[in-house]
């Protein structure tokens, strides 16, 4: 079974950068559209970036556009986060979907039906 593993989170000052990675040890991610979500306690997950399996096209939420960049190779999907703000503090999860396209994935607020969901990595941005 595919297990998604996120890495790269940590504590950073406002204005700093972090690079997150999503991998599935033993599996390729080529067959999946990958979406990065973030979630804070008591709130629904928020899709921040998505990269399509079909054409590698990248999609961003309004909150991440211009600051985050998603990229992929055969085995990993990375999220480069620049100009971080305290409001970016959250647990960041990656999700893999074989059928749902990026524009819809960014609107997902219930994750139970997704093909695969990672355990997440904490990002904390101090002011």
C-alpha atoms as an extended CHARMM CRD file, in Angstrom:
* protein
*
       127  EXT
         1         1  UNK       CA              0.0000000000        0.0000000000        0.0000000000  PROA      1               0.0000000000
         2         2  UNK       CA              1.1750000000        3.4850000000       -0.8260000000  PROA      2               0.0000000000
         3         3  UNK       CA              2.2260000000        5.5010000000        2.2080000000  PROA      3               0.0000000000
         4         4  UNK       CA              2.9600000000        9.1900000000        1.7640000000  PROA      4               0.0000000000
         5         5  UNK       CA              5.7740000000       10.6350000000        3.8530000000  PROA      5               0.0000000000
         6         6  UNK       CA              6.2980000000       14.3670000000        4.2470000000  PROA      6               0.0000000000
         7         7  UNK       CA              9.5390000000       15.9460000000        5.4070000000  PROA      7               0.0000000000
         8         8  UNK       CA             11.2160000000       19.3180000000        5.6590000000  PROA      8               0.0000000000
         9         9  UNK       CA              9.0710000000       21.1000000000        8.1910000000  PROA      9               0.0000000000
        10        10  UNK       CA             10.4790000000       23.1140000000       11.0410000000  PROA      10              0.0000000000
        11        11  UNK       CA             10.6450000000       26.4450000000       12.8160000000  PROA      11              0.0000000000
        12        12  UNK       CA             11.5120000000       29.5190000000       10.7840000000  PROA      12              0.0000000000
        13        13  UNK       CA             11.2910000000       33.2670000000       11.2590000000  PROA      13              0.0000000000
        14        14  UNK       CA              8.8570000000       35.3440000000        9.2580000000  PROA      14              0.0000000000
        15        15  UNK       CA             10.3030000000       36.0830000000        5.8410000000  PROA      15              0.0000000000
        16        16  UNK       CA             12.2580000000       32.8430000000        5.7970000000  PROA      16              0.0000000000
        17        17  UNK       CA             11.9670000000       29.7810000000        3.5910000000  PROA      17              0.0000000000
        18        18  UNK       CA             11.3650000000       26.0750000000        3.9090000000  PROA      18              0.0000000000
        19        19  UNK       CA             11.2730000000       23.2620000000        1.3830000000  PROA      19              0.0000000000
        20        20  UNK       CA              8.8910000000       20.3930000000        1.9950000000  PROA      20              0.0000000000
        21        21  UNK       CA              9.0670000000       17.0370000000        0.2760000000  PROA      21              0.0000000000
        22        22  UNK       CA              6.4810000000       14.3420000000       -0.2880000000  PROA      22              0.0000000000
        23        23  UNK       CA              7.5410000000       10.8110000000       -1.1400000000  PROA      23              0.0000000000
        24        24  UNK       CA              6.0850000000        7.3220000000       -1.2240000000  PROA      24              0.0000000000
        25        25  UNK       CA              8.9240000000        4.9050000000       -0.4180000000  PROA      25              0.0000000000
        26        26  UNK       CA              8.8880000000        1.9970000000       -2.8210000000  PROA      26              0.0000000000
        27        27  UNK       CA              6.3960000000        3.6600000000       -5.1610000000  PROA      27              0.0000000000
        28        28  UNK       CA              6.4420000000        6.2420000000       -7.8980000000  PROA      28              0.0000000000
        29        29  UNK       CA              4.2110000000        9.2970000000       -7.6900000000  PROA      29              0.0000000000
        30        30  UNK       CA              3.9560000000        9.6660000000      -11.4630000000  PROA      30              0.0000000000
        31        31  UNK       CA              0.4190000000        8.2830000000      -11.6020000000  PROA      31              0.0000000000
        32        32  UNK       CA             -1.0060000000       10.7340000000       -9.1050000000  PROA      32              0.0000000000
        33        33  UNK       CA             -2.0100000000       14.3330000000       -8.8970000000  PROA      33              0.0000000000
        34        34  UNK       CA             -0.3740000000       15.5910000000       -5.7070000000  PROA      34              0.0000000000
        35        35  UNK       CA             -1.8620000000       18.3080000000       -3.5510000000  PROA      35              0.0000000000
        36        36  UNK       CA             -0.3170000000       20.0320000000       -0.5750000000  PROA      36              0.0000000000
        37        37  UNK       CA             -2.7990000000       20.8400000000        2.1890000000  PROA      37              0.0000000000
        38        38  UNK       CA             -2.2850000000       22.5630000000        5.4760000000  PROA      38              0.0000000000
        39        39  UNK       CA             -4.3480000000       22.2490000000        8.5920000000  PROA      39              0.0000000000
        40        40  UNK       CA             -4.5200000000       23.9990000000       11.9360000000  PROA      40              0.0000000000
        41        41  UNK       CA             -6.4330000000       22.5730000000       14.9030000000  PROA      41              0.0000000000
        42        42  UNK       CA            -10.1520000000       23.1310000000       14.7290000000  PROA      42              0.0000000000
        43        43  UNK       CA            -10.1900000000       24.1080000000       11.0710000000  PROA      43              0.0000000000
        44        44  UNK       CA            -10.7630000000       22.2960000000        7.8020000000  PROA      44              0.0000000000
        45        45  UNK       CA             -7.6990000000       21.5020000000        5.7100000000  PROA      45              0.0000000000
        46        46  UNK       CA             -6.7950000000       24.1250000000        3.1480000000  PROA      46              0.0000000000
        47        47  UNK       CA             -5.3680000000       23.2130000000       -0.2490000000  PROA      47              0.0000000000
        48        48  UNK       CA             -2.3870000000       25.4340000000       -0.9780000000  PROA      48              0.0000000000
        49        49  UNK       CA             -0.7900000000       23.9060000000       -4.0600000000  PROA      49              0.0000000000
        50        50  UNK       CA             -1.4040000000       21.1270000000       -6.5270000000  PROA      50              0.0000000000
        51        51  UNK       CA              0.5960000000       19.6000000000       -9.3630000000  PROA      51              0.0000000000
        52        52  UNK       CA             -1.1400000000       17.6250000000      -12.0720000000  PROA      52              0.0000000000
        53        53  UNK       CA             -0.2090000000       14.1020000000      -13.0990000000  PROA      53              0.0000000000
        54        54  UNK       CA             -1.2920000000       14.7950000000      -16.6750000000  PROA      54              0.0000000000
        55        55  UNK       CA              0.8580000000       17.7240000000      -17.6740000000  PROA      55              0.0000000000
        56        56  UNK       CA              2.7550000000       18.7170000000      -14.5500000000  PROA      56              0.0000000000
        57        57  UNK       CA              0.7730000000       21.9230000000      -14.3920000000  PROA      57              0.0000000000
        58        58  UNK       CA              0.9940000000       23.7460000000      -11.0750000000  PROA      58              0.0000000000
        59        59  UNK       CA             -1.9480000000       25.3490000000       -9.3060000000  PROA      59              0.0000000000
        60        60  UNK       CA             -1.9780000000       27.5690000000       -6.2310000000  PROA      60              0.0000000000
        61        61  UNK       CA             -4.4020000000       29.0030000000       -3.7400000000  PROA      61              0.0000000000
        62        62  UNK       CA             -4.6490000000       32.7440000000       -3.3670000000  PROA      62              0.0000000000
        63        63  UNK       CA             -2.7850000000       32.4910000000       -0.0610000000  PROA      63              0.0000000000
        64        64  UNK       CA              0.2230000000       30.7200000000       -1.5940000000  PROA      64              0.0000000000
        65        65  UNK       CA              0.4060000000       32.2310000000       -5.0640000000  PROA      65              0.0000000000
        66        66  UNK       CA              3.6410000000       34.1230000000       -5.6570000000  PROA      66              0.0000000000
        67        67  UNK       CA              5.3300000000       32.6810000000       -2.5600000000  PROA      67              0.0000000000
        68        68  UNK       CA              5.1140000000       28.8960000000       -2.9340000000  PROA      68              0.0000000000
        69        69  UNK       CA              6.3820000000       26.7790000000       -5.8040000000  PROA      69              0.0000000000
        70        70  UNK       CA              5.5000000000       23.1430000000       -6.3320000000  PROA      70              0.0000000000
        71        71  UNK       CA              7.6240000000       20.8040000000       -8.4270000000  PROA      71              0.0000000000
        72        72  UNK       CA              7.8520000000       17.1090000000       -9.0590000000  PROA      72              0.0000000000
        73        73  UNK       CA             10.0670000000       14.3770000000      -10.3410000000  PROA      73              0.0000000000
        74        74  UNK       CA              9.3560000000       10.6780000000      -10.6400000000  PROA      74              0.0000000000
        75        75  UNK       CA              9.5350000000        9.9540000000       -6.9180000000  PROA      75              0.0000000000
        76        76  UNK       CA              8.9870000000       13.1800000000       -5.0010000000  PROA      76              0.0000000000
        77        77  UNK       CA              6.9080000000       16.3260000000       -4.9960000000  PROA      77              0.0000000000
        78        78  UNK       CA              8.4890000000       19.3630000000       -3.3870000000  PROA      78              0.0000000000
        79        79  UNK       CA              6.9210000000       22.5550000000       -2.0670000000  PROA      79              0.0000000000
        80        80  UNK       CA              9.3000000000       25.4940000000       -1.8880000000  PROA      80              0.0000000000
        81        81  UNK       CA              7.8770000000       28.0750000000        0.5010000000  PROA      81              0.0000000000
        82        82  UNK       CA              9.3520000000       31.5620000000        0.5180000000  PROA      82              0.0000000000
        83        83  UNK       CA              8.4520000000       34.7790000000        2.3210000000  PROA      83              0.0000000000
        84        84  UNK       CA              6.7840000000       32.7770000000        5.0500000000  PROA      84              0.0000000000
        85        85  UNK       CA              4.2880000000       34.4550000000        7.3510000000  PROA      85              0.0000000000
        86        86  UNK       CA              3.0820000000       33.5250000000       10.8420000000  PROA      86              0.0000000000
        87        87  UNK       CA             -0.2850000000       32.6380000000        9.3150000000  PROA      87              0.0000000000
        88        88  UNK       CA              1.4340000000       29.8970000000        7.3130000000  PROA      88              0.0000000000
        89        89  UNK       CA              1.9120000000       27.9880000000       10.5650000000  PROA      89              0.0000000000
        90        90  UNK       CA              0.1800000000       24.6210000000       10.2120000000  PROA      90              0.0000000000
        91        91  UNK       CA              0.6980000000       20.9220000000        9.7040000000  PROA      91              0.0000000000
        92        92  UNK       CA              1.3580000000       20.3930000000        6.0070000000  PROA      92              0.0000000000
        93        93  UNK       CA              0.1050000000       17.2110000000        4.3960000000  PROA      93              0.0000000000
        94        94  UNK       CA              0.4580000000       15.8520000000        0.8920000000  PROA      94              0.0000000000
        95        95  UNK       CA             -2.3560000000       13.9370000000       -0.7510000000  PROA      95              0.0000000000
        96        96  UNK       CA             -2.3280000000       11.7150000000       -3.8120000000  PROA      96              0.0000000000
        97        97  UNK       CA             -5.2920000000       11.3710000000       -6.1260000000  PROA      97              0.0000000000
        98        98  UNK       CA             -5.5400000000        9.4290000000       -9.3750000000  PROA      98              0.0000000000
        99        99  UNK       CA             -8.7690000000       10.8910000000      -10.7850000000  PROA      99              0.0000000000
       100       100  UNK       CA             -9.5030000000       14.3360000000       -9.3580000000  PROA      100             0.0000000000
       101       101  UNK       CA             -7.9640000000       17.3190000000      -11.1390000000  PROA      101             0.0000000000
       102       102  UNK       CA             -6.0900000000       20.1550000000       -9.4790000000  PROA      102             0.0000000000
       103       103  UNK       CA             -8.6640000000       22.9610000000       -9.5450000000  PROA      103             0.0000000000
       104       104  UNK       CA            -11.1030000000       20.7410000000       -7.6700000000  PROA      104             0.0000000000
       105       105  UNK       CA             -8.4380000000       19.3230000000       -5.3590000000  PROA      105             0.0000000000
       106       106  UNK       CA             -7.6390000000       22.7950000000       -4.0460000000  PROA      106             0.0000000000
       107       107  UNK       CA            -11.2540000000       23.1290000000       -2.9270000000  PROA      107             0.0000000000
       108       108  UNK       CA            -11.3320000000       19.8660000000       -0.9870000000  PROA      108             0.0000000000
       109       109  UNK       CA            -12.1220000000       20.2890000000        2.7100000000  PROA      109             0.0000000000
       110       110  UNK       CA            -12.9050000000       16.6700000000        3.5690000000  PROA      110             0.0000000000
       111       111  UNK       CA            -10.0000000000       14.2810000000        3.1350000000  PROA      111             0.0000000000
       112       112  UNK       CA            -11.6420000000       10.9530000000        3.9440000000  PROA      112             0.0000000000
       113       113  UNK       CA            -12.2910000000       10.0660000000        0.3080000000  PROA      113             0.0000000000
       114       114  UNK       CA             -8.8360000000       10.8620000000       -1.0330000000  PROA      114             0.0000000000
       115       115  UNK       CA             -6.7330000000        8.0130000000       -2.3860000000  PROA      115             0.0000000000
       116       116  UNK       CA             -3.7880000000        8.6530000000       -0.0600000000  PROA      116             0.0000000000
       117       117  UNK       CA             -3.0440000000       11.1350000000        2.7190000000  PROA      117             0.0000000000
       118       118  UNK       CA              0.2260000000       11.6500000000        4.5420000000  PROA      118             0.0000000000
       119       119  UNK       CA              0.7180000000       12.1620000000        8.2660000000  PROA      119             0.0000000000
       120       120  UNK       CA              2.0860000000       15.6480000000        7.8040000000  PROA      120             0.0000000000
       121       121  UNK       CA              5.0120000000       17.8110000000        8.8170000000  PROA      121             0.0000000000
       122       122  UNK       CA              4.7860000000       20.7820000000       11.1740000000  PROA      122             0.0000000000
       123       123  UNK       CA              5.6710000000       24.2300000000        9.8890000000  PROA      123             0.0000000000
       124       124  UNK       CA              5.9570000000       26.9890000000       12.4670000000  PROA      124             0.0000000000
       125       125  UNK       CA              6.6530000000       30.5770000000       11.4620000000  PROA      125             0.0000000000
       126       126  UNK       CA              7.5770000000       32.9540000000       14.2600000000  PROA      126             0.0000000000
       127       127  UNK       CA              6.9460000000       36.6740000000       14.0770000000  PROA      127             0.0000000000
